[in-house]
Amino acid sequence: MVVLIAGAVLMVMGLFAGVVLVAAPLGLGGWSASAALWVLFPLFTLVGYMLTVAGSRASQARGLSFGVSCALLLLAVVAAVALVLSAASVVPLDGSTLSLWYVLVIAGGIGSVGAAARGSVARTS
């Protein structure tokens, strides 16, 4: 149970770091993205996910994997929309788009693999 709770907290903190990396250039929330968030976003998300899966039952792990994958894909889509709106000069950004690209690649990659794995497991069952 302790591993499950610790993993869930780390995973939520990792996802929050990703949200801040997306929100900071958009000027939302008055947040700024320090260099630590660039490391903590994928690290906490993945380590938290692994701990949560290790502390849960197999049936819970499948649902958790799909939920985390959906959250990461949503984060990637928001980053992509922000990049397009910024490129079209619809939304002015506070600074560089580098953190948006970073979240798009990391969250999109991990989320896509997780969602695709869920689909392939469901078809073979």
N, CA, C and O of each residue as an XYZ file, in Angstrom:
500
protein
N       0.817     -1.195      0.000
C       0.000      0.000      0.000
C       0.863      1.261      0.000
O       0.526      2.247     -0.655
N       1.974      1.226      0.735
C       2.864      2.386      0.814
C       3.487      2.664     -0.551
O       3.620      3.819     -0.958
N       3.866      1.598     -1.254
C       4.467      1.760     -2.585
C       3.447      2.369     -3.543
O       3.793      3.221     -4.362
N       2.214      1.942     -3.443
C       1.140      2.466     -4.285
C       0.931      3.962     -4.041
O       0.821      4.743     -4.987
N       0.879      4.349     -2.782
C       0.668      5.764     -2.445
C       1.862      6.611     -2.872
O       1.686      7.681     -3.455
N       3.073      6.141     -2.587
C       4.274      6.887     -2.987
C       4.335      7.031     -4.502
O       4.660      8.103     -5.012
N       4.027      5.961     -5.219
C       4.028      6.011     -6.673
C       2.996      6.976     -7.212
O       3.270      7.727     -8.148
N       1.809      6.961     -6.626
C       0.750      7.865     -7.082
C       1.137      9.321     -6.864
O       0.899     10.164     -7.729
N       1.732      9.620     -5.713
C       2.158     11.002     -5.437
C       3.238     11.431     -6.423
O       3.175     12.535     -6.963
N       4.226     10.575     -6.665
C       5.277     10.922     -7.625
C       4.721     11.105     -9.028
O       5.124     12.019     -9.747
N       3.796     10.238     -9.416
C       3.212     10.337    -10.752
C       2.423     11.635    -10.920
O       2.521     12.298    -11.953
N       1.657     11.986     -9.921
C       0.899     13.240     -9.981
C       1.848     14.431    -10.020
O       1.599     15.396    -10.744
N       2.921     14.377     -9.261
C       3.896     15.477     -9.284
C       4.596     15.570    -10.644
O       4.881     16.668    -11.121
N       4.871     14.430    -11.262
C       5.461     14.434    -12.596
C       4.525     15.038    -13.629
O       4.942     15.831    -14.473
N       3.255     14.656    -13.554
C       2.276     15.237    -14.474
C       2.093     16.732    -14.219
O       1.914     17.510    -15.156
N       2.138     17.130    -12.945
C       2.043     18.548    -12.622
C       3.240     19.319    -13.197
O       3.080     20.435    -13.691
N       4.429     18.726    -13.133
C       5.603     19.367    -13.731
C       5.390     19.571    -15.224
O       5.770     20.609    -15.767
N       4.787     18.594    -15.892
C       4.478     18.736    -17.315
C       3.467     19.832    -17.571
O       3.591     20.583    -18.538
N       2.464     19.932    -16.710
C       1.468     20.997    -16.845
C       2.126     22.363    -16.706
O       1.812     23.283    -17.461
N       3.029     22.500    -15.754
C       3.723     23.784    -15.564
C       4.598     24.098    -16.780
O       4.684     25.253    -17.199
N       5.245     23.081    -17.348
C       6.060     23.310    -18.542
C       5.224     23.803    -19.719
O       5.717     24.548    -20.566
N       3.978     23.392    -19.770
C       3.083     23.870    -20.833
C       2.481     25.227    -20.466
O       2.376     26.108    -21.319
N       2.092     25.396    -19.221
C       1.405     26.620    -18.799
C       2.330     27.834    -18.722
O       1.893     28.955    -18.983
N       3.590     27.631    -18.370
C       4.506     28.760    -18.178
C       4.670     29.621    -19.438
O       4.549     30.842    -19.341
N       4.940     29.042    -20.613
C       5.071     29.897    -21.791
C       3.766     30.572    -22.199
O       3.778     31.606    -22.867
N       2.654     29.990    -21.801
C       1.356     30.575    -22.123
C       0.972     31.684    -21.151
O      -0.017     32.387    -21.360
N       1.755     31.836    -20.095
C       1.469     32.871    -19.101
C       0.313     32.514    -18.188
O      -0.285     33.397    -17.572
N      -0.010     31.236    -18.093
C      -1.121     30.787    -17.255
C      -0.627     30.485    -15.840
O       0.443     29.903    -15.664
N      -1.389     30.872    -14.858
C      -1.076     30.543    -13.480
C       0.063     31.328    -12.873
O       0.344     31.168    -11.685
N       0.722     32.159    -13.632
C       1.850     32.912    -13.105
C       3.036     32.038    -12.723
O       3.853     32.434    -11.892
N       3.139     30.854    -13.319
C       4.207     29.922    -12.987
C       5.407     30.137    -13.886
O       5.289     30.678    -14.986
N       6.563     29.707    -13.406
C       7.754     29.691    -14.239
C       8.335     28.286    -14.192
O       8.240     27.599    -13.176
N       8.928     27.871    -15.281
C       9.454     26.512    -15.399
C      10.964     26.528    -15.239
O      11.689     26.962    -16.134
N      11.430     26.053    -14.094
C      12.873     25.979    -13.864
C      13.430     24.717    -14.522
O      12.682     23.856    -14.986
N      14.735     24.631    -14.550
C      15.392     23.482    -15.176
C      15.048     22.177    -14.463
O      15.036     21.119    -15.092
N      14.771     22.235    -13.179
C      14.432     21.015    -12.434
C      13.171     20.360    -12.990
O      13.077     19.133    -13.014
N      12.208     21.151    -13.434
C      10.970     20.584    -13.973
C      11.212     19.783    -15.244
O      10.501     18.818    -15.521
N      12.214     20.184    -16.014
C      12.532     19.465    -17.245
C      12.987     18.040    -16.933
O      12.720     17.116    -17.702
N      13.664     17.867    -15.822
C      14.120     16.539    -15.406
C      13.007     15.806    -14.649
O      12.793     14.611    -14.853
N      12.305     16.527    -13.780
C      11.309     15.886    -12.922
C      10.075     15.424    -13.673
O       9.441     14.452    -13.261
N       9.715     16.085    -14.759
C       8.522     15.684    -15.516
C       8.610     14.225    -15.959
O       7.763     13.430    -15.551
N       9.594     13.834    -16.774
C       9.605     12.422    -17.176
C      10.033     11.487    -16.045
O       9.535     10.366    -15.943
N      10.952     11.944    -15.199
C      11.457     11.082    -14.132
C      10.360     10.709    -13.136
O      10.139      9.525    -12.879
N       9.681     11.691    -12.578
C       8.624     11.413    -11.609
C       7.444     10.681    -12.249
O       6.840      9.809    -11.624
N       7.116     11.033    -13.490
C       5.997     10.358    -14.144
C       6.298      8.875    -14.323
O       5.460      8.032    -14.006
N       7.475      8.551    -14.822
C       7.812      7.148    -15.081
C       8.075      6.362    -13.804
O       7.586      5.242    -13.661
N       8.837      6.928    -12.879
C       9.116      6.227    -11.621
C       7.824      6.072    -10.818
O       7.569      5.009    -10.253
N       7.017      7.117    -10.769
C       5.737      7.029    -10.077
C       4.834      5.986    -10.697
O       4.164      5.235     -9.986
N       4.811      5.934    -12.014
C       4.008      4.932    -12.706
C       4.481      3.527    -12.341
O       3.666      2.662    -12.020
N       5.793      3.294    -12.387
C       6.329      1.965    -12.074
C       6.020      1.556    -10.637
O       5.655      0.408    -10.385
N       6.163      2.491     -9.692
C       5.841      2.175     -8.301
C       4.352      1.901     -8.112
O       3.973      0.994     -7.371
N       3.522      2.673     -8.772
C       2.075      2.479     -8.656
C       1.660      1.132     -9.226
O       0.842      0.430     -8.632
N       2.215      0.770    -10.363
C       1.896     -0.530    -10.960
C       2.407     -1.661    -10.064
O       1.733     -2.677     -9.895
N       3.597     -1.482     -9.491
C       4.153     -2.512     -8.614
C       3.291     -2.710     -7.366
O       3.238     -3.813     -6.822
N       2.628     -1.670     -6.914
C       1.814     -1.765     -5.719
C       0.351     -2.066     -5.964
O      -0.437     -2.084     -5.018
N      -0.034     -2.301     -7.210
C      -1.457     -2.535     -7.514
C      -1.670     -3.928     -8.106
O      -0.717     -4.618     -8.469
N      -2.918     -4.317     -8.195
C      -3.278     -5.598     -8.822
C      -3.190     -5.459    -10.334
O      -3.162     -4.350    -10.868
N      -3.146     -6.595    -11.016
C      -3.017     -6.583    -12.475
C      -4.194     -5.879    -13.134
O      -4.005     -5.134    -14.096
N      -5.393     -6.100    -12.638
C      -6.563     -5.456    -13.244
C      -6.526     -3.940    -13.027
O      -6.946     -3.181    -13.900
N      -6.036     -3.505    -11.891
C      -5.907     -2.074    -11.621
C      -4.802     -1.467    -12.481
O      -4.916     -0.324    -12.923
N      -3.742     -2.222    -12.716
C      -2.599     -1.721    -13.485
C      -2.999     -1.397    -14.916
O      -2.530     -0.411    -15.483
N      -3.868     -2.223    -15.510
C      -4.304     -1.954    -16.881
C      -5.063     -0.640    -16.977
O      -4.816      0.163    -17.877
N      -5.978     -0.425    -16.059
C      -6.736      0.825    -16.042
C      -5.846      2.022    -15.750
O      -6.012      3.086    -16.346
N      -4.906      1.847    -14.836
C      -3.966      2.911    -14.504
C      -3.109      3.277    -15.708
O      -2.904      4.457    -15.993
N      -2.615      2.281    -16.404
C      -1.787      2.526    -17.592
C      -2.549      3.329    -18.636
O      -2.021      4.276    -19.219
N      -3.786      2.940    -18.859
C      -4.581      3.653    -19.847
C      -4.882      5.074    -19.385
O      -4.840      6.004    -20.191
N      -5.179      5.257    -18.116
C      -5.456      6.592    -17.576
C      -4.258      7.519    -17.673
O      -4.393      8.675    -18.072
N      -3.087      7.014    -17.309
C      -1.867      7.827    -17.393
C      -1.544      8.140    -18.849
O      -1.132      9.254    -19.171
N      -1.731      7.160    -19.726
C      -1.491      7.389    -21.155
C      -2.412      8.474    -21.692
O      -1.980      9.333    -22.460
N      -3.668      8.438    -21.293
C      -4.618      9.472    -21.730
C      -4.229     10.845    -21.198
O      -4.321     11.836    -21.922
N      -3.796     10.917    -19.942
C      -3.365     12.196    -19.364
C      -2.152     12.744    -20.107
O      -2.079     13.940    -20.386
N      -1.200     11.867    -20.427
C      -0.013     12.307    -21.165
C      -0.372     12.742    -22.583
O       0.157     13.738    -23.078
N      -1.255     12.011    -23.232
C      -1.675     12.407    -24.580
C      -2.420     13.736    -24.555
O      -2.246     14.559    -25.454
N      -3.232     13.951    -23.555
C      -3.929     15.232    -23.414
C      -2.926     16.366    -23.232
O      -3.079     17.434    -23.825
N      -1.914     16.139    -22.424
C      -0.864     17.139    -22.218
C      -0.128     17.424    -23.528
O       0.178     18.578    -23.830
N       0.156     16.376    -24.306
C       0.824     16.550    -25.592
C      -0.047     17.323    -26.574
O       0.451     18.168    -27.317
N      -1.333     17.041    -26.579
C      -2.254     17.747    -27.481
C      -2.340     19.225    -27.094
O      -2.354     20.088    -27.972
N      -2.397     19.523    -25.820
C      -2.433     20.927    -25.382
C      -1.148     21.640    -25.808
O      -1.194     22.788    -26.249
N      -0.006     20.967    -25.678
C       1.260     21.562    -26.118
C       1.240     21.799    -27.630
O       1.710     22.835    -28.101
N       0.701     20.848    -28.388
C       0.627     20.997    -29.845
C      -0.282     22.154    -30.234
O       0.055     22.936    -31.122
N      -1.427     22.268    -29.579
C      -2.348     23.370    -29.864
C      -1.682     24.701    -29.542
O      -1.807     25.659    -30.305
N      -0.977     24.766    -28.421
C      -0.277     25.999    -28.049
C       0.783     26.365    -29.084
O       0.950     27.539    -29.416
N       1.495     25.367    -29.592
C       2.517     25.638    -30.618
C       1.884     26.167    -31.904
O       2.401     27.107    -32.507
N       0.782     25.575    -32.321
C       0.111     26.028    -33.540
C      -0.443     27.434    -33.359
O      -0.269     28.286    -34.230
N      -1.107     27.683    -32.238
C      -1.660     29.016    -31.988
C      -0.563     30.062    -31.859
O      -0.749     31.211    -32.260
N       0.567     29.677    -31.308
C       1.699     30.606    -31.217
C       2.281     30.888    -32.603
O       2.593     32.033    -32.928
N       2.423     29.849    -33.410
C       2.978     30.020    -34.755
C       2.069     30.872    -35.631
O       2.546     31.576    -36.520
N       0.767     30.812    -35.386
C      -0.186     31.614    -36.147
C      -0.392     33.003    -35.539
O      -1.241     33.767    -35.999
N       0.379     33.321    -34.515
C       0.300     34.609    -33.807
C      -1.079     34.856    -33.192
O      -1.497     36.003    -33.032
N      -1.765     33.796    -32.856
C      -3.059     33.918    -32.188
C      -2.852     34.111    -30.690
O      -3.530     34.919    -30.055
N      -1.909     33.360    -30.140
C      -1.609     33.429    -28.712
C      -0.145     33.830    -28.547
O       0.748     33.112    -28.998
N       0.108     34.969    -27.904
C       1.499     35.350    -27.659
C       2.077     34.520    -26.506
O       1.397     34.257    -25.514
N       3.323     34.121    -26.653
C       3.966     33.323    -25.616
C       4.949     34.178    -24.823
O       5.532     35.129    -25.342
N       5.117     33.815    -23.556
C       6.116     34.442    -22.701
C       7.401     33.651    -22.795
O       7.637     32.753    -21.987
N       8.231     33.968    -23.762
C       9.509     33.274    -23.902
C       9.510     32.252    -25.019
O       8.787     32.367    -26.009
N      10.344     31.255    -24.823
C      10.614     30.244    -25.837
C       9.522     29.181    -25.908
O       8.770     28.980    -24.954
N       9.448     28.507    -27.046
C       8.522     27.388    -27.223
C       9.200     26.049    -26.914
O       8.595     24.991    -27.089
N      10.437     26.095    -26.463
C      11.199     24.866    -26.249
C      10.517     23.917    -25.255
O      10.509     22.706    -25.475
N       9.952     24.442    -24.178
C       9.291     23.561    -23.206
C       8.037     22.922    -23.805
O       7.688     21.794    -23.456
N       7.366     23.632    -24.694
C       6.198     23.048    -25.359
C       6.608     21.895    -26.271
O       5.954     20.852    -26.297
N       7.686     22.086    -27.011
C       8.198     21.016    -27.861
C       8.638     19.817    -27.022
O       8.392     18.668    -27.389
N       9.284     20.094    -25.905
C       9.758     19.041    -25.003
C       8.581     18.201    -24.494
O       8.623     16.972    -24.552
N       7.548     18.858    -24.002
C       6.375     18.141    -23.494
C       5.674     17.402    -24.626
O       5.216     16.276    -24.435
N       5.583     18.011    -25.788
C       4.949     17.355    -26.936
C       5.660     16.037    -27.261
O       5.006     15.013    -27.457
N       6.972     16.061    -27.316
C       7.731     14.861    -27.674
C       7.686     13.820    -26.555
O       7.396     12.652    -26.812
N       7.968     14.231    -25.316
C       8.030     13.278    -24.208
C       6.637     12.719    -23.889
O       6.450     11.503    -23.863
N       5.672     13.593    -23.651
C       4.324     13.137    -23.291
C       3.672     12.406    -24.462
O       3.003     11.391    -24.271
N       3.869     12.925    -25.673
C       3.297     12.267    -26.841
C       3.894     10.889    -27.066
O       3.177      9.945    -27.399
N       5.190     10.772    -26.886
C       5.852      9.475    -27.071
C       5.429      8.451    -26.035
O       5.028      7.340    -26.378
N       5.521      8.827    -24.767
C       5.169      7.891    -23.692
C       3.675      7.583    -23.722
O       3.276      6.428    -23.574
N       2.856      8.601    -23.912
C       1.410      8.388    -23.945
C       0.969      7.532    -25.110
O       0.079      6.694    -24.961
N       1.577      7.729    -26.268
C       1.224      6.922    -27.446
C       1.600      5.467    -27.261
O       0.829      4.574    -27.613
N       2.779      5.221    -26.712
C       3.206      3.840    -26.475
C       2.280      3.165    -25.472
O       1.889      2.013    -25.658
N       1.929      3.887    -24.406
C       1.029      3.315    -23.406
C      -0.352      3.030    -23.956
O      -0.929      1.979    -23.674
N      -0.886      3.944    -24.731
C      -2.222      3.747    -25.314
C      -2.194      2.638    -26.358
O      -3.131      1.844    -26.439
N      -1.135      2.574    -27.154
C      -1.026      1.524    -28.173
C      -0.870      0.158    -27.517
O      -1.422     -0.832    -27.999
N      -0.120      0.102    -26.419
C       0.047     -1.170    -25.712
C      -1.291     -1.630    -25.139
O      -1.592     -2.823    -25.134
N      -2.071     -0.705    -24.667
C      -3.405     -1.041    -24.126
C      -4.265     -1.644    -25.224
O      -4.963     -2.630    -24.987
N      -4.229     -1.072    -26.414
C      -5.031     -1.579    -27.516
C      -4.598     -2.955    -27.955
O      -5.444     -3.795    -28.262
N      -3.284     -3.216    -27.996
C      -2.816     -4.510    -28.443
C      -3.097     -5.585    -27.407
O      -3.353     -6.733    -27.768
N      -3.054     -5.239    -26.127
C      -3.368     -6.198    -25.078
C      -4.849     -6.546    -25.122
O      -5.225     -7.704    -24.941
N      -5.686     -5.549    -25.361
C      -7.129     -5.784    -25.406
C      -7.515     -6.688    -26.569
O      -8.440     -7.490    -26.440
N      -6.829     -6.575    -27.695
C      -7.166     -7.383    -28.862
C      -6.752     -8.836    -28.684
O      -7.417     -9.730    -29.210
N      -5.667     -9.094    -27.955
C      -5.192    -10.472    -27.793
C      -5.932    -11.208    -26.688
O      -5.848    -12.433    -26.608
N      -6.642    -10.502    -25.847
C      -7.352    -11.158    -24.733
C      -8.616    -11.819    -25.196
O      -9.333    -12.414    -24.391
